[in-house]
Each structure stands twice: as structure tokens, then as C-alpha cells.
Amino acid sequence: MRAAERGGVPELPDIAVYLEALEARVVGQVLERVRLLDIFVLRTALPPIDSLAGQRVTRLRRLGKRIAFGFADGKWLVLHLMIAGRLHWTAGALAGPAQVKVKNALAHLVFANGVLTLTEAGTKHRASLHVAADDAALAIHERGGLDVFAATTAEFSTRLRSENHTLKRALTDPRLFDGIGNAYSDEILHAARLSPVTLTSKLGDDEVARLHAAAQRTLREWTERLRAEARDGFPEKVTAFRPEMAVHGKFAEPCPVCGTKVQRIRYAENEVNYCPRCQTGGKLLADRSLSRLLNSDWPKTIDEWEERQAGR
């Protein structure tokens, strides 16, 4: 993954703080116009995006990792930031696209009190805008993931065990759980002291309860932390790699609980970060590509790995 794209997909805590900042700035305001700098960011043709001009924003919704702007005429504008998309606010009654000095801009939403700019770093333009005609059209963007805050432990258990996947896969599946991605799944699993590759069918009831509590606690704590960081300003430092995180993005750094070096497995554009002592009973999880390459030379435990590191 290119360095410009290592910001990571904004997840539930990031989107929640974005929504709070937008609530104070655009709800009740008229969208004067939309200026697209990259035509490919718009993924729908009907209704036309120009039909939103002159409409008042009446409400906002979070759809998983998406942000939806609701307008007085019933239409919705759905924004998906994907990996490298970010939002920026330029305040001022005289602000306009010409006055906005933001790199990598894809679109400007112009209001009387300021301009909301969608940017995307890197070369893989995946951020998107969709216009939905009504609530029924908006429902297409709902993935059906369970809200871990609203769910009881029994409901969480039922959803978790509805398909047999690794815990990492289950937590990050938007059809199963709402708003959890690569970064916070690592943090949740570390807080729950569970291996990311444990199958959901293998979990005991106490482990499920521990995972549910860890998910609620981790997401709540990080939402509060990001809210405090933004204060009354607009969140400008949205990233999945934060120095306060326990394991995500912390490869080879000490676990804050036990001091063991954090390990990772990379796959596609994602990675699994975990503490082998806290989460896997001291066992290293073999990266499949490395396992094929190293075969029996691949260390099986963290003790063996540390011995090899010390011998270099």
C-alpha cells in the first residue's frame, strides 16, 4: 500500500466525530452548489447531483462507514470515504471553492457559511458520492451490520455465530457488524485477549461476552478520545494509525500490557496486528506466503522468534 494511502478507512469513532462536526455546521444550511473536480467520484446519474443545489440539509445519518446528508425534499447524498478519503471544512460566509486551498480535492459542497471539501490521497480513487432519491433508495446503502452498542450480548452472540469465520473477518464484515474495520478490530481483539484467527464457532459464551464488552468499550473510548482531540474544531487528523493504539500499526513495538513485541500478518491491503502473549498463548500466526517460503524454518512461538532475533 502506498504511504499516501496508509491513513486507513475511517471507522465508527471517526465517522461519529465527523458527524458531530457536520451537525454543527451544515444541518439547517442550504447547499448552494456542488463542484466536482473529479467526475468519477460521482457514482450515480439519477437524480442528478445538481438537483441538490438550493436544498436545505435537514438531517445526517451514519450508514456503517458512510455519511448520508438528508435534504428537505427527501433526497440523500451518500458519501463513502473508503481508505484515503477525508473531509475538510473551510469556514466563512465568503468562502468558495476558489478560496479553498486543499490538496487532492475531489469535490466541494458549498454552503453560505463555508465549504466542505472531499479529498483523497494516493492514486486509487475509491471515495464516492451517490445521490439517492428517497429513503427507499438510501436503504440500498445499508449493509445490515449489527450496532454493538444497541445489541445485547445474546444478540451479539447470535450475529457473531451466524457464520463461521475468523474473529478478524467477522468483526470487519459490514454485513455482520456496523462500522468496525481493520484498525479497531485489532484493538478490540487485543482488549478482549482473543486471537484474530480463532473461528467464531470455537468461542465459549464467556469469550463472546468478553468480546462484546471489549467492542463497546474500545469504540466508546476512542470516540471520546477523538471528540476531545477535535474539541469544537473540525477533525483534520483522521487516521487509523495512532500512537496511543495498543497493537494496530505497532509491529515490533512493545505491547502496552506485557511488553512483548507486536506481530502482524499482511494480506491484500490489510494487516492483522496482535500480541502473541496476550492473544495467542505465545504462538506466532504464520503468514501464509512466508510459511510457504520458510517452511519448517518459520518460528512457531514468540519465544523461538525472540531467540532468533537475539541471535542476529
CORKAWO-V304181 format. One record per residue. N is the residue number from 1. RES is the residue in three letters. BURIAL is b if it has 24 or more other ideal C-beta (glycine too) atoms within 12 Angstrom, else e. Layout:
# CORKAWO-V304181
n:N res:RES burial:BURIAL
n:N res:RES burial:BURIAL
This chain:
# CORKAWO-V304181
n:1 res:MET burial:b
n:2 res:ARG burial:e
n:3 res:ALA burial:e
n:4 res:ALA burial:e
n:5 res:GLU burial:b
n:6 res:ARG burial:e
n:7 res:GLY burial:b
n:8 res:GLY burial:b
n:9 res:VAL burial:b
n:10 res:PRO burial:b
n:11 res:GLU burial:b
n:12 res:LEU burial:b
n:13 res:PRO burial:b
n:14 res:ASP burial:b
n:15 res:ILE burial:b
n:16 res:ALA burial:b
n:17 res:VAL burial:b
n:18 res:TYR burial:b
n:19 res:LEU burial:b
n:20 res:GLU burial:b
n:21 res:ALA burial:b
n:22 res:LEU burial:b
n:23 res:GLU burial:e
n:24 res:ALA burial:b
n:25 res:ARG burial:b
n:26 res:VAL burial:b
n:27 res:VAL burial:b
n:28 res:GLY burial:e
n:29 res:GLN burial:b
n:30 res:VAL burial:e
n:31 res:LEU burial:b
n:32 res:GLU burial:b
n:33 res:ARG burial:e
n:34 res:VAL burial:b
n:35 res:ARG burial:b
n:36 res:LEU burial:b
n:37 res:LEU burial:b
n:38 res:ASP burial:e
n:39 res:ILE burial:e
n:40 res:PHE burial:e
n:41 res:VAL burial:b
n:42 res:LEU burial:b
n:43 res:ARG burial:b
n:44 res:THR burial:b
n:45 res:ALA burial:e
n:46 res:LEU burial:e
n:47 res:PRO burial:e
n:48 res:PRO burial:e
n:49 res:ILE burial:b
n:50 res:ASP burial:e
n:51 res:SER burial:e
n:52 res:LEU burial:b
n:53 res:ALA burial:e
n:54 res:GLY burial:e
n:55 res:GLN burial:b
n:56 res:ARG burial:e
n:57 res:VAL burial:b
n:58 res:THR burial:e
n:59 res:ARG burial:b
n:60 res:LEU burial:b
n:61 res:ARG burial:b
n:62 res:ARG burial:b
n:63 res:LEU burial:b
n:64 res:GLY burial:b
n:65 res:LYS burial:b
n:66 res:ARG burial:b
n:67 res:ILE burial:b
n:68 res:ALA burial:b
n:69 res:PHE burial:b
n:70 res:GLY burial:b
n:71 res:PHE burial:b
n:72 res:ALA burial:e
n:73 res:ASP burial:e
n:74 res:GLY burial:e
n:75 res:LYS burial:b
n:76 res:TRP burial:b
n:77 res:LEU burial:b
n:78 res:VAL burial:b
n:79 res:LEU burial:b
n:80 res:HIS burial:b
n:81 res:LEU burial:b
n:82 res:MET burial:b
n:83 res:ILE burial:b
n:84 res:ALA burial:b
n:85 res:GLY burial:b
n:86 res:ARG burial:b
n:87 res:LEU burial:b
n:88 res:HIS burial:b
n:89 res:TRP burial:b
n:90 res:THR burial:b
n:91 res:ALA burial:b
n:92 res:GLY burial:e
n:93 res:ALA burial:e
n:94 res:LEU burial:e
n:95 res:ALA burial:b
n:96 res:GLY burial:e
n:97 res:PRO burial:b
n:98 res:ALA burial:e
n:99 res:GLN burial:e
n:100 res:VAL burial:b
n:101 res:LYS burial:e
n:102 res:VAL burial:b
n:103 res:LYS burial:e
n:104 res:ASN burial:b
n:105 res:ALA burial:b
n:106 res:LEU burial:b
n:107 res:ALA burial:b
n:108 res:HIS burial:b
n:109 res:LEU burial:b
n:110 res:VAL burial:b
n:111 res:PHE burial:b
n:112 res:ALA burial:e
n:113 res:ASN burial:b
n:114 res:GLY burial:b
n:115 res:VAL burial:b
n:116 res:LEU burial:b
n:117 res:THR burial:b
n:118 res:LEU burial:b
n:119 res:THR burial:b
n:120 res:GLU burial:b
n:121 res:ALA burial:b
n:122 res:GLY burial:b
n:123 res:THR burial:e
n:124 res:LYS burial:e
n:125 res:HIS burial:b
n:126 res:ARG burial:b
n:127 res:ALA burial:b
n:128 res:SER burial:b
n:129 res:LEU burial:b
n:130 res:HIS burial:b
n:131 res:VAL burial:b
n:132 res:ALA burial:b
n:133 res:ALA burial:b
n:134 res:ASP burial:e
n:135 res:ASP burial:e
n:136 res:ALA burial:e
n:137 res:ALA burial:e
n:138 res:LEU burial:b
n:139 res:ALA burial:e
n:140 res:ILE burial:e
n:141 res:HIS burial:b
n:142 res:GLU burial:b
n:143 res:ARG burial:e
n:144 res:GLY burial:e
n:145 res:GLY burial:b
n:146 res:LEU burial:b
n:147 res:ASP burial:b
n:148 res:VAL burial:b
n:149 res:PHE burial:b
n:150 res:ALA burial:e
n:151 res:ALA burial:b
n:152 res:THR burial:e
n:153 res:THR burial:e
n:154 res:ALA burial:e
n:155 res:GLU burial:e
n:156 res:PHE burial:b
n:157 res:SER burial:b
n:158 res:THR burial:e
n:159 res:ARG burial:b
n:160 res:LEU burial:b
n:161 res:ARG burial:b
n:162 res:SER burial:e
n:163 res:GLU burial:e
n:164 res:ASN burial:e
n:165 res:HIS burial:b
n:166 res:THR burial:b
n:167 res:LEU burial:b
n:168 res:LYS burial:b
n:169 res:ARG burial:b
n:170 res:ALA burial:b
n:171 res:LEU burial:b
n:172 res:THR burial:b
n:173 res:ASP burial:b
n:174 res:PRO burial:b
n:175 res:ARG burial:e
n:176 res:LEU burial:b
n:177 res:PHE burial:b
n:178 res:ASP burial:b
n:179 res:GLY burial:b
n:180 res:ILE burial:b
n:181 res:GLY burial:b
n:182 res:ASN burial:b
n:183 res:ALA burial:b
n:184 res:TYR burial:b
n:185 res:SER burial:b
n:186 res:ASP burial:b
n:187 res:GLU burial:b
n:188 res:ILE burial:b
n:189 res:LEU burial:b
n:190 res:HIS burial:b
n:191 res:ALA burial:b
n:192 res:ALA burial:b
n:193 res:ARG burial:b
n:194 res:LEU burial:b
n:195 res:SER burial:b
n:196 res:PRO burial:b
n:197 res:VAL burial:b
n:198 res:THR burial:b
n:199 res:LEU burial:e
n:200 res:THR burial:b
n:201 res:SER burial:e
n:202 res:LYS burial:e
n:203 res:LEU burial:b
n:204 res:GLY burial:e
n:205 res:ASP burial:e
n:206 res:ASP burial:e
n:207 res:GLU burial:b
n:208 res:VAL burial:b
n:209 res:ALA burial:e
n:210 res:ARG burial:b
n:211 res:LEU burial:b
n:212 res:HIS burial:b
n:213 res:ALA burial:b
n:214 res:ALA burial:b
n:215 res:ALA burial:b
n:216 res:GLN burial:b
n:217 res:ARG burial:e
n:218 res:THR burial:b
n:219 res:LEU burial:b
n:220 res:ARG burial:e
n:221 res:GLU burial:e
n:222 res:TRP burial:b
n:223 res:THR burial:b
n:224 res:GLU burial:e
n:225 res:ARG burial:b
n:226 res:LEU burial:b
n:227 res:ARG burial:e
n:228 res:ALA burial:e
n:229 res:GLU burial:e
n:230 res:ALA burial:b
n:231 res:ARG burial:e
n:232 res:ASP burial:e
n:233 res:GLY burial:e
n:234 res:PHE burial:b
n:235 res:PRO burial:b
n:236 res:GLU burial:e
n:237 res:LYS burial:e
n:238 res:VAL burial:b
n:239 res:THR burial:b
n:240 res:ALA burial:b
n:241 res:PHE burial:b
n:242 res:ARG burial:b
n:243 res:PRO burial:e
n:244 res:GLU burial:e
n:245 res:MET burial:b
n:246 res:ALA burial:b
n:247 res:VAL burial:b
n:248 res:HIS burial:b
n:249 res:GLY burial:b
n:250 res:LYS burial:b
n:251 res:PHE burial:e
n:252 res:ALA burial:e
n:253 res:GLU burial:e
n:254 res:PRO burial:e
n:255 res:CYS burial:b
n:256 res:PRO burial:e
n:257 res:VAL burial:e
n:258 res:CYS burial:e
n:259 res:GLY burial:e
n:260 res:THR burial:b
n:261 res:LYS burial:b
n:262 res:VAL burial:b
n:263 res:GLN burial:b
n:264 res:ARG burial:b
n:265 res:ILE burial:b
n:266 res:ARG burial:e
n:267 res:TYR burial:e
n:268 res:ALA burial:e
n:269 res:GLU burial:e
n:270 res:ASN burial:b
n:271 res:GLU burial:b
n:272 res:VAL burial:b
n:273 res:ASN burial:b
n:274 res:TYR burial:b
n:275 res:CYS burial:b
n:276 res:PRO burial:b
n:277 res:ARG burial:b
n:278 res:CYS burial:b
n:279 res:GLN burial:b
n:280 res:THR burial:b
n:281 res:GLY burial:e
n:282 res:GLY burial:e
n:283 res:LYS burial:b
n:284 res:LEU burial:b
n:285 res:LEU burial:b
n:286 res:ALA burial:b
n:287 res:ASP burial:e
n:288 res:ARG burial:e
n:289 res:SER burial:e
n:290 res:LEU burial:e
n:291 res:SER burial:e
n:292 res:ARG burial:e
n:293 res:LEU burial:e
n:294 res:LEU burial:e
n:295 res:ASN burial:e
n:296 res:SER burial:e
n:297 res:ASP burial:e
n:298 res:TRP burial:e
n:299 res:PRO burial:b
n:300 res:LYS burial:e
n:301 res:THR burial:e
n:302 res:ILE burial:b
n:303 res:ASP burial:e
n:304 res:GLU burial:e
n:305 res:TRP burial:b
n:306 res:GLU burial:e
n:307 res:GLU burial:e
n:308 res:ARG burial:e
n:309 res:GLN burial:e
n:310 res:ALA burial:e
n:311 res:GLY burial:e
n:312 res:ARG burial:e
